[in-house]
């Protein structure tokens, strides 16, 4: 039988593999020696001081600030639907009977106000002069109690 031929590149690959294996062992030992596992409970505790910062030392109870829970706002307060009882005058700028909605141009503020067919007391057409009240709708002001003049 013939002898196996060990080439230079095979020797180099073997050296690299052994060096990598040795480095891996050294890193594992280093991690084991410097690990934070097994600390005492006191070393792992964190405290919050009177200003809300995290510290490693317990705070003095005499420095504690009393807070009234009722004064804390967690979210934005809801806006109530505001019904404006002011009778306004306007002109119907657009109204589509088949779709059931339109817009009234307020003569005082020149704003366009949405109107739905359910808010009408009598049928209206474009360019009719009307009186109406407004209420806050989902997307803005809506006309209610619409009457022809």
KEDO-327757 format. One line per field, with one value per atom (N, C-alpha, C, CB): residue in three letters; atom name; x, y, z. Coordinates in steps of 0.2 Angstrom, whole numbers. Glycine has a CB too. Layout:
residuo [ALA|...]
atomo [CA|...]
px [X|...]
py [Y|...]
pz [Z|...]
end
This chain:
residuo [UNK|UNK|UNK|UNK|UNK|UNK|UNK|UNK|UNK|UNK|UNK|UNK|UNK|UNK|UNK|UNK|UNK|UNK|UNK|UNK|UNK|UNK|UNK|UNK|UNK|UNK|UNK|UNK|UNK|UNK|UNK|UNK|UNK|UNK|UNK|UNK|UNK|UNK|UNK|UNK|UNK|UNK|UNK|UNK|UNK|UNK|UNK|UNK|UNK|UNK|UNK|UNK|UNK|UNK|UNK|UNK|UNK|UNK|UNK|UNK|UNK|UNK|UNK|UNK|UNK|UNK|UNK|UNK|UNK|UNK|UNK|UNK|UNK|UNK|UNK|UNK|UNK|UNK|UNK|UNK|UNK|UNK|UNK|UNK|UNK|UNK|UNK|UNK|UNK|UNK|UNK|UNK|UNK|UNK|UNK|UNK|UNK|UNK|UNK|UNK|UNK|UNK|UNK|UNK|UNK|UNK|UNK|UNK|UNK|UNK|UNK|UNK|UNK|UNK|UNK|UNK|UNK|UNK|UNK|UNK|UNK|UNK|UNK|UNK|UNK|UNK|UNK|UNK|UNK|UNK|UNK|UNK|UNK|UNK|UNK|UNK|UNK|UNK|UNK|UNK|UNK|UNK|UNK|UNK|UNK|UNK|UNK|UNK|UNK|UNK|UNK|UNK|UNK|UNK|UNK|UNK|UNK|UNK|UNK|UNK|UNK|UNK|UNK|UNK|UNK|UNK|UNK|UNK|UNK|UNK|UNK|UNK|UNK|UNK|UNK|UNK|UNK|UNK|UNK|UNK|UNK|UNK|UNK|UNK|UNK|UNK|UNK|UNK|UNK|UNK|UNK|UNK|UNK|UNK|UNK|UNK|UNK|UNK|UNK|UNK|UNK|UNK|UNK|UNK|UNK|UNK|UNK|UNK|UNK|UNK|UNK|UNK|UNK|UNK|UNK|UNK|UNK|UNK|UNK|UNK|UNK|UNK|UNK|UNK|UNK|UNK|UNK|UNK|UNK|UNK|UNK|UNK|UNK|UNK|UNK|UNK|UNK|UNK|UNK|UNK|UNK|UNK|UNK|UNK|UNK|UNK|UNK|UNK|UNK|UNK|UNK|UNK|UNK|UNK|UNK|UNK|UNK|UNK|UNK|UNK|UNK|UNK|UNK|UNK|UNK|UNK|UNK|UNK|UNK|UNK|UNK|UNK|UNK|UNK|UNK|UNK|UNK|UNK|UNK|UNK|UNK|UNK|UNK|UNK|UNK|UNK|UNK|UNK|UNK|UNK|UNK|UNK|UNK|UNK|UNK|UNK|UNK|UNK|UNK|UNK|UNK|UNK|UNK|UNK|UNK|UNK|UNK|UNK|UNK|UNK|UNK|UNK|UNK|UNK|UNK|UNK|UNK|UNK|UNK|UNK|UNK|UNK|UNK|UNK|UNK|UNK|UNK|UNK|UNK|UNK|UNK|UNK|UNK|UNK|UNK|UNK|UNK|UNK|UNK|UNK|UNK|UNK|UNK|UNK|UNK|UNK|UNK|UNK|UNK|UNK|UNK|UNK|UNK|UNK|UNK|UNK|UNK|UNK|UNK|UNK|UNK|UNK|UNK|UNK|UNK|UNK|UNK|UNK|UNK|UNK|UNK|UNK|UNK|UNK|UNK|UNK|UNK|UNK|UNK|UNK|UNK|UNK|UNK|UNK|UNK|UNK|UNK|UNK|UNK|UNK|UNK|UNK|UNK|UNK|UNK|UNK|UNK|UNK|UNK|UNK|UNK|UNK|UNK|UNK|UNK|UNK|UNK|UNK|UNK|UNK|UNK|UNK|UNK|UNK|UNK|UNK|UNK|UNK|UNK|UNK|UNK|UNK|UNK|UNK|UNK|UNK|UNK|UNK|UNK|UNK|UNK|UNK|UNK|UNK|UNK|UNK|UNK|UNK|UNK|UNK|UNK|UNK|UNK|UNK|UNK|UNK|UNK|UNK|UNK|UNK|UNK|UNK|UNK|UNK|UNK|UNK|UNK|UNK|UNK|UNK|UNK|UNK|UNK|UNK|UNK|UNK|UNK|UNK|UNK|UNK|UNK|UNK|UNK|UNK|UNK|UNK|UNK|UNK|UNK|UNK|UNK|UNK|UNK|UNK|UNK|UNK|UNK|UNK|UNK|UNK|UNK|UNK|UNK|UNK|UNK|UNK|UNK|UNK|UNK|UNK|UNK|UNK|UNK|UNK|UNK|UNK|UNK|UNK|UNK|UNK|UNK|UNK|UNK|UNK|UNK|UNK|UNK|UNK|UNK|UNK|UNK|UNK|UNK|UNK|UNK|UNK|UNK|UNK|UNK|UNK|UNK|UNK|UNK|UNK|UNK|UNK|UNK|UNK|UNK|UNK|UNK|UNK|UNK|UNK|UNK|UNK|UNK|UNK|UNK|UNK|UNK|UNK|UNK|UNK|UNK|UNK|UNK|UNK|UNK|UNK|UNK|UNK|UNK|UNK|UNK|UNK|UNK|UNK|UNK|UNK|UNK|UNK|UNK|UNK|UNK|UNK|UNK|UNK|UNK|UNK|UNK|UNK|UNK|UNK|UNK|UNK|UNK|UNK|UNK|UNK|UNK|UNK|UNK|UNK|UNK|UNK]
atomo [N|CA|C|CB|N|CA|C|CB|N|CA|C|CB|N|CA|C|CB|N|CA|C|CB|N|CA|C|CB|N|CA|C|CB|N|CA|C|CB|N|CA|C|CB|N|CA|C|CB|N|CA|C|CB|N|CA|C|CB|N|CA|C|CB|N|CA|C|CB|N|CA|C|CB|N|CA|C|CB|N|CA|C|CB|N|CA|C|CB|N|CA|C|CB|N|CA|C|CB|N|CA|C|CB|N|CA|C|CB|N|CA|C|CB|N|CA|C|CB|N|CA|C|CB|N|CA|C|CB|N|CA|C|CB|N|CA|C|CB|N|CA|C|CB|N|CA|C|CB|N|CA|C|CB|N|CA|C|CB|N|CA|C|CB|N|CA|C|CB|N|CA|C|CB|N|CA|C|CB|N|CA|C|CB|N|CA|C|CB|N|CA|C|CB|N|CA|C|CB|N|CA|C|CB|N|CA|C|CB|N|CA|C|CB|N|CA|C|CB|N|CA|C|CB|N|CA|C|CB|N|CA|C|CB|N|CA|C|CB|N|CA|C|CB|N|CA|C|CB|N|CA|C|CB|N|CA|C|CB|N|CA|C|CB|N|CA|C|CB|N|CA|C|CB|N|CA|C|CB|N|CA|C|CB|N|CA|C|CB|N|CA|C|CB|N|CA|C|CB|N|CA|C|CB|N|CA|C|CB|N|CA|C|CB|N|CA|C|CB|N|CA|C|CB|N|CA|C|CB|N|CA|C|CB|N|CA|C|CB|N|CA|C|CB|N|CA|C|CB|N|CA|C|CB|N|CA|C|CB|N|CA|C|CB|N|CA|C|CB|N|CA|C|CB|N|CA|C|CB|N|CA|C|CB|N|CA|C|CB|N|CA|C|CB|N|CA|C|CB|N|CA|C|CB|N|CA|C|CB|N|CA|C|CB|N|CA|C|CB|N|CA|C|CB|N|CA|C|CB|N|CA|C|CB|N|CA|C|CB|N|CA|C|CB|N|CA|C|CB|N|CA|C|CB|N|CA|C|CB|N|CA|C|CB|N|CA|C|CB|N|CA|C|CB|N|CA|C|CB|N|CA|C|CB|N|CA|C|CB|N|CA|C|CB|N|CA|C|CB|N|CA|C|CB|N|CA|C|CB|N|CA|C|CB|N|CA|C|CB|N|CA|C|CB|N|CA|C|CB|N|CA|C|CB|N|CA|C|CB|N|CA|C|CB|N|CA|C|CB|N|CA|C|CB|N|CA|C|CB|N|CA|C|CB|N|CA|C|CB|N|CA|C|CB|N|CA|C|CB|N|CA|C|CB|N|CA|C|CB|N|CA|C|CB|N|CA|C|CB|N|CA|C|CB|N|CA|C|CB|N|CA|C|CB|N|CA|C|CB|N|CA|C|CB|N|CA|C|CB|N|CA|C|CB|N|CA|C|CB|N|CA|C|CB|N|CA|C|CB|N|CA|C|CB|N|CA|C|CB|N|CA|C|CB|N|CA|C|CB|N|CA|C|CB|N|CA|C|CB|N|CA|C|CB|N|CA|C|CB|N|CA|C|CB|N|CA|C|CB|N|CA|C|CB|N|CA|C|CB|N|CA|C|CB|N|CA|C|CB|N|CA|C|CB|N|CA|C|CB|N|CA|C|CB|N|CA|C|CB|N|CA|C|CB]
px [4|0|4|-5|2|5|4|4|9|9|4|15|0|-4|1|-9|-1|3|0|4|3|1|4|2|0|2|3|-2|6|7|0|11|-5|-11|-15|-15|-15|-18|-16|-18|-9|-6|-9|2|-9|-11|-19|-10|-23|-30|-31|-34|-27|-27|-25|-23|-20|-17|-23|-11|-26|-31|-37|-34|-39|-44|-43|-46|-37|-34|-34|-28|-32|-31|-38|-28|-43|-50|-53|-54|-52|-54|-52|-53|-45|-42|-45|-34|-46|-49|-56|-49|-59|-66|-66|-70|-62|-61|-59|-56|-54|-52|-58|-46|-62|-68|-73|-71|-74|-79|-77|-80|-70|-67|-68|-60|-66|-66|-74|-64|-79|-86|-88|-90|-85|-87|-84|-84|-78|-75|-78|-67|-80|-82|-90|-79|-93|-101|-104|-104|-110|-114|-118|-117|-119|-123|-121|-124|-126|-125|-124|-119|-125|-125|-130|-126|-129|-133|-139|-130|-145|-151|-150|-156|-146|-145|-141|-140|-137|-133|-138|-128|-143|-148|-154|-151|-155|-160|-159|-161|-165|-165|-170|-166|-169|-174|-175|-171|-181|-183|-183|-190|-179|-178|-184|-172|-184|-190|-191|-189|-186|-187|-189|-180|-189|-191|-185|-195|-179|-173|-171|-167|-168|-167|-160|-167|-160|-153|-152|-153|-146|-144|-145|-137|-147|-147|-155|-143|-157|-164|-165|-166|-171|-172|-174|-177|-174|-176|-184|-172|-188|-195|-197|-198|-193|-195|-195|-191|-191|-191|-197|-184|-201|-206|-211|-209|-213|-218|-225|-216|-230|-237|-240|-241|-243|-246|-254|-243|-258|-265|-267|-269|-269|-271|-276|-273|-281|-286|-283|-291|-278|-275|-271|-271|-270|-266|-270|-262|-268|-272|-268|-273|-272|-269|-270|-272|-275|-277|-280|-281|-281|-284|-292|-283|-294|-302|-306|-304|-311|-316|-319|-321|-320|-324|-332|-322|-336|-343|-346|-346|-351|-354|-357|-359|-355|-357|-363|-351|-369|-374|-375|-381|-374|-375|-382|-370|-386|-393|-394|-396|-388|-389|-392|-382|-397|-401|-397|-408|-395|-390|-394|-384|-392|-395|-390|-397|-392|-388|-391|-384|-387|-390|-387|-387|-392|-390|-385|-396|-379|-374|-374|-367|-376|-376|-381|-369|-385|-389|-391|-396|-389|-391|-396|-384|-402|-408|-407|-414|-404|-403|-398|-401|-393|-388|-390|-381|-394|-397|-393|-398|-388|-384|-383|-378|-380|-378|-374|-384|-373|-370|-373|-362|-373|-376|-370|-381|-370|-365|-368|-363|-365|-367|-366|-363|-371|-370|-366|-377|-366|-362|-354|-364|-353|-346|-343|-345|-347|-345|-342|-340|-344|-342|-347|-341|-344|-348|-350|-345|-357|-359|-363|-364|-361|-364|-371|-360|-375|-382|-385|-387|-388|-391|-398|-389|-401|-408|-412|-410|-410|-414|-414|-410|-410|-410|-415|-403|-418|-423|-430|-423|-433|-440|-445|-442|-442|-445|-440|-450|-442|-437|-434|-441|-428|-424|-421|-419|-419|-415|-409|-420|-405|-399|-402|-395|-398|-399|-405|-400|-408|-414|-411|-418|-414|-412|-415|-414|-411|-413|-411|-411|-414|-412|-410|-417|-405|-403|-399|-399|-398|-394|-388|-398|-383|-377|-376|-371|-373|-370|-364|-375|-359|-353|-354|-348|-352|-353|-347|-356|-346|-340|-334|-341|-336|-330|-330|-330|-335|-335|-342|-333|-344|-351|-356|-351|-362|-367|-373|-369|-377|-383|-389|-385|-393|-399|-405|-398|-411|-417|-417|-418|-416|-415|-422|-411|-424|-430|-429|-435|-434|-434|-436|-438|-434|-436|-442|-430]
py [-6|0|6|0|11|17|22|21|26|31|37|34|39|45|51|46|55|61|67|63|70|76|82|76|86|92|98|94|103|109|112|114|113|116|112|116|105|101|103|94|104|105|112|105|117|124|124|128|120|120|117|116|112|108|113|102|117|122|127|126|130|135|132|137|126|122|122|116|120|119|126|116|131|138|140|143|139|141|138|140|131|127|130|120|132|134|141|135|146|152|152|156|147|146|144|141|139|137|143|132|147|153|158|156|159|164|161|165|155|151|152|144|151|152|159|149|163|171|173|175|170|172|169|169|163|160|163|152|166|170|176|170|180|187|187|191|182|182|185|175|188|192|187|198|181|176|175|170|173|172|178|167|184|190|189|196|193|193|197|196|196|200|207|198|210|217|220|218|216|219|219|214|215|215|220|209|223|228|234|228|238|244|248|245|255|259|265|261|268|274|280|274|285|291|295|295|301|305|309|310|309|312|308|316|301|296|293|299|294|291|285|296|280|273|274|268|271|271|264|277|264|257|257|255|263|264|266|270|263|265|272|260|275|282|283|284|289|291|293|298|289|290|297|285|301|308|312|311|311|315|313|314|308|306|311|299|312|317|314|321|317|315|317|317|313|314|312|311|317|316|312|322|306|302|305|295|308|311|317|314|319|325|322|329|316|313|312|306|314|313|308|320|303|297|298|290|301|302|309|297|311|317|317|319|321|321|321|327|318|318|324|312|327|333|331|336|334|333|336|336|333|336|342|331|347|354|356|359|357|359|367|355|370|377|379|380|382|384|390|384|393|399|398|403|401|401|404|403|401|404|404|399|409|409|407|417|404|402|401|396|399|397|390|402|386|379|380|375|378|378|372|380|366|360|355|357|352|346|341|350|335|329|325|325|325|322|314|323|311|304|301|302|305|303|305|306|310|312|317|306|321|325|331|322|337|343|347|346|354|358|365|359|369|375|380|375|386|391|396|394|396|401|408|399|412|419|423|422|422|426|424|425|418|416|413|410|412|410|403|415|399|392|388|390|382|377|372|374|371|366|360|370|354|348|348|342|345|344|337|350|333|327|327|321|323|323|322|318|319|317|324|312|329|335|340|338|338|343|343|342|348|348|349|354|351|351|351|358|349|348|354|345|354|360|358|362|364|363|368|365|368|373|380|371|384|392|394|394|389|391|394|384|399|402|398|410|397|392|395|385|393|394|387|398|387|381|382|377|376|376|371|374|371|367|363|371|357|353|350|347|347|344|337|345|336|329|325|329|320|316|319|309|323|326|333|323|336|344|346|347|352|355|352|362|350|348|352|340|353|357|353|361|355|352|357|349|354|358|363|362|361|365|367|362|374|376|381|379|381|386|393|385|398|405|407|410]
pz [0|0|0|6|-3|-3|3|-10|4|9|7|11|12|10|9|15|4|3|7|-4|11|15|12|23|8|5|9|-1|7|11|12|7|8|9|14|2|14|19|26|17|26|33|35|33|31|32|34|26|31|33|40|28|41|48|53|48|52|57|58|54|53|54|58|47|56|60|67|57|69|76|79|76|76|79|80|74|75|76|82|70|83|88|95|88|95|101|103|100|98|99|102|93|100|102|109|98|111|118|123|119|121|125|126|121|120|121|126|114|126|130|137|128|139|146|148|146|143|145|147|139|143|145|151|139|153|159|165|159|164|170|171|168|165|166|166|161|167|166|172|165|171|176|179|173|177|180|187|176|192|198|203|199|201|205|211|201|216|221|219|228|223|222|222|227|227|228|222|234|219|213|207|211|207|201|202|200|208|210|207|217|204|202|205|194|207|210|206|217|207|204|209|201|207|212|212|211|215|215|209|221|204|198|192|196|194|189|186|184|188|185|189|186|185|188|191|182|198|201|204|207|207|210|218|208|220|227|229|230|235|237|238|243|237|238|245|233|247|254|253|256|258|257|259|262|262|264|258|269|253|247|242|243|243|239|238|242|232|230|229|223|232|232|226|238|222|216|216|210|214|214|208|215|209|203|198|205|201|197|192|201|193|189|183|193|183|178|172|180|166|160|156|156|154|151|143|153|141|134|133|131|127|125|127|118|131|132|126|137|126|120|119|120|113|112|111|105|115|115|108|121|106|100|102|97|99|100|95|100|98|93|94|96|88|88|86|83|91|90|86|97|83|80|73|79|71|65|60|65|54|49|43|48|39|32|27|31|21|16|10|18|5|-2|-4|-7|-6|-8|-14|-10|-14|-19|-23|-17|-20|-24|-20|-25|-24|-20|-26|-17|-24|-28|-25|-30|-27|-24|-25|-28|-30|-31|-26|-38|-24|-19|-12|-21|-11|-5|-1|-1|-4|0|-5|2|-1|-5|0|-8|-3|1|1|-1|7|8|9|14|5|7|12|0|17|23|21|29|21|18|23|18|29|34|34|41|34|35|28|40|23|16|16|13|22|22|19|30|16|13|19|7|20|25|22|30|24|21|24|24|19|21|18|18|23|21|20|26|16|14|20|9|25|31|36|35|34|38|36|39|30|27|29|19|30|32|26|37|20|14|8|13|2|-3|-5|-9|-7|-9|-16|-4|-19|-25|-25|-32|-30|-31|-31|-37|-28|-28|-24|-35|-20|-15|-9|-13|-6|0|6|0|11|16|23|15|28|35|38|39|42|45|51|40|55|61|59|67|63|62|68|60|66|72|69|74|74|72|70|78|64|61|61|54|58|58|55|55|49|45|46|38|50|50|51|43|50|51|47|51|49|45|47|47|41|42|45|35|49|52|52|59|52|52|47|59|40|35|32|29|31|29|23|34|18|13|16|7|14|16|12|16]
end
